[in-house]
Amino acid sequence: MSLSSSDENQSRFHFKNYDTGGFYDELIDEHGQPRPGAELLVRRIEELPNGELMHRQHMAERSLFRMGITFAVYGDEQGVEKIFPFDILPRIIAAEEWHRLERGLKQRIRALNLFIDDCYHDQNIIREGIVPRTLLESATSFRPQCVGLNPPHGIWCHVTGTDLVRDKDGTIYVLEDNLRCPSGVSYVLQNRFVMKRSFPWIFDASHVRPVVDYPGRLFGLLEHLAPENVQSPTIAVLTPGVFNSAYYEHSFLAQQMGVELVEGRDLVIRDGFVCMRTTKGFQRVDVIYRRIDDDFIDPKAFRQDSLLGVPGLMEVYRRGRVALANAPGTGLADDKVIYAYVEKIIKYYLNEEPILPNVPTYVCYNEEDRKYVLDNLDKLVVKAANESGGYGMLVGVHSTQDERNKFAQLIKENPRNYIAQPTLSLSRVPSIVDGEFAGRHVDLRPYILYGEDIFVLPGGLTRVALKKGSFVVSSSQGGGSKDTWVIASSPLEAKYLQSQVQQQRNE
Amino acid sequence: MLSRVADAIYWMSRYVERAENLARFIDVTHNMTPDLPPGASEPWGALISASGDQTFFEEKYGEPTRENVMHFLTFDADYPNSILSCVTAARENARCVREVISSEMWESLNQFYLSLRDAAGSGPLESPNEFFQHVKDSSHLFVGISLTTFSQGEAWHFARLGRVLERADKISRILDVKYFILLPNIQDVGTPVDDLQWSAVLRSVSGFEMYRKRHHGITPKRVVGFLVLDRLFPHAIMHCIDVANRSLHAISGSPEGTFWNIAEKRLGKLRSELAYLTVDEIIHTGLHEFLDSFQTKLNEAGDGIYQTFIAMEPEAHALE
């Protein structure tokens, strides 16, 4: 091979030699052909002149940096800030697959909402023995303070960010439900903004479904929750403050919705209402999209040492004088042991077969499961019931004997607190690594809004594990993100959706 | 609007203005030094006096030199009023109110900060003029962007309030220093050195040409009159206080000439005093005494703003 042609190969991207490595690849099928919806993108990228793709990748990064969408690197005195790594190659979801996911997510949220409401009221599902009583009562995220509460319109989980993963055989599973304060949607919107600049015409030609209407829909949802006698409600996003790692998102959403961004110290309870301190005195707040966990939201009702919340908030909420999204208490359904029952929960409340399967889950609380788990620790992933972000987890295949012994001990001591799942081989998407394409593992977090009806934002956040071979997509451990393209089923549908977004913007 | 937000916007704006003023002071001093005859009073030490943080400087650096004063005022991250610290603080305040200001404002301030951080990391300044011009330009860009992208409601008025109060304070300081330190020697009065220094003062507030248009020849009295009492020049104290007063009334909705709160009372009183003052009276009182008392009153007005809008116990504190 001559020198010049090898140069050319290095700076030019094509999928000819791309190796899917035996995994399910979201863009390229096992024969090396683009999957439905990805044809145009693949062709266009291969046609780009030398160096152009890298140029666009760098432009995108610079643009994110300029917009200040950065997070601080802790422990660095120079105050170095980094962008959340972004890979310019999108993940593409074909229309039909998306329709199925959308239906599945709606079904799941509807059922989970009924479940939460039932748990804090009559507990029929427990009386009928579908979910064991001890399980509910021992769930640390079950809030006795919420028993008997009636949130507006009976909705508890207004904003959900469900984590989905695809295994080797192409099956998509629900990994986690995330009904508390799921974050990441701001990255979906910003990634799209940057991508539209990077690949302007492919967007139109590919009929990618828009995501830009998310803030408008979220606003509509919050408005819908306002107490009935309030004509034009004051809505606020409640943030723990500027040092929180998701602060950018809180501020972004408040800005995009045109509502107040408040901290706990901005709010006081006066005359039985929640008020914010303004330059013109105290002003009543009617709806709060809170991005603070239950534990910290009201030191009078939950953790007394919390400085982030508003003392007395729960009492005002109980009286229906302020609405909270999500409702306190929804974290119950995030318990990983409760998760194992979601398929049964769907059947019980909706009398339907679950559209999206759970990852097969062994509940250590059941003797038979526990025995299997203890015998197969080297093959399974063990998770603690109430941890997230990769904490309290054992990945059997990568573990040492010591770690397995430690987890065996933990499971025996407190079986209620552990579940185990088989190791999935997450699907991959081509990503730019050291100047060429390499497959990297991804998950998908679609965002679901439950207001007057249930809305699923087309696509969601595709998180990608940028380290070779890694399945850990979380941003604290070397994860990045990608834009997610949901393809409209026809040009006509694409047009219709665009006009809907336009109409909503004009309202 | 939220009190916390008003406070952050006010300080965001003040810090940008502070950085710009500092850049102008340093730049002018830097340009003036080659023209000074040997034995003329040391302008770098005077700059430290104007900063009001002499003790801090001496403890850390000792004798003032061109290099250490420049570094101190420009890039010293430990010194809370260095240009770098000011712009960092402005950006941190802006970060807390990103949802309130326009994204263009945020991006411009973010760029401003990133450029300073890069400059601070790359050793002594190769071209100080170019650098300080960049600081001034960035500040002007930010103010210009605020003017064209930010709705001129309460938040905008808080930003303007912060800017003009900071500016009034800085003008009074630079005048004071000129009178007190640059010119301890009565023989220098009326000499080319004196002229040079007064033009430097005018230049440091970007007022040289505007002064020329109005007064032509440079005399200390006229310069003082121009920088304290001119109503039209943006870097004159009177103009700043006038604008601050208008913004304050725009915020509270009360008619000018009346007062509903302690901030309006104090600032309105200060404005009236200035409005009916002549430069002869200032000289008669003594410029230093006048400026000293002005700074005290300005601080009291600033405190009144904090009491009224930020500390937030509206019903607890009725009018005095």
Interface residues (C-beta under 8 A of the other chain):
Chain A: F65 R66 M67 G68 Q78 G79 V242 Y247 Y248 S251 F252 A254 Q255 E260 L261 V262 E263 R265 D266 M276 R277 T278 T279 K280 G281 F282
Chain B: M1 L2 S3 R4 A6 T88 E92 R95 C96 R98 E99 V100 S103 W106 E107 N110 Q111 L114 R117 G121 E154 F158 I251 F309 I310 M312 P314 E315
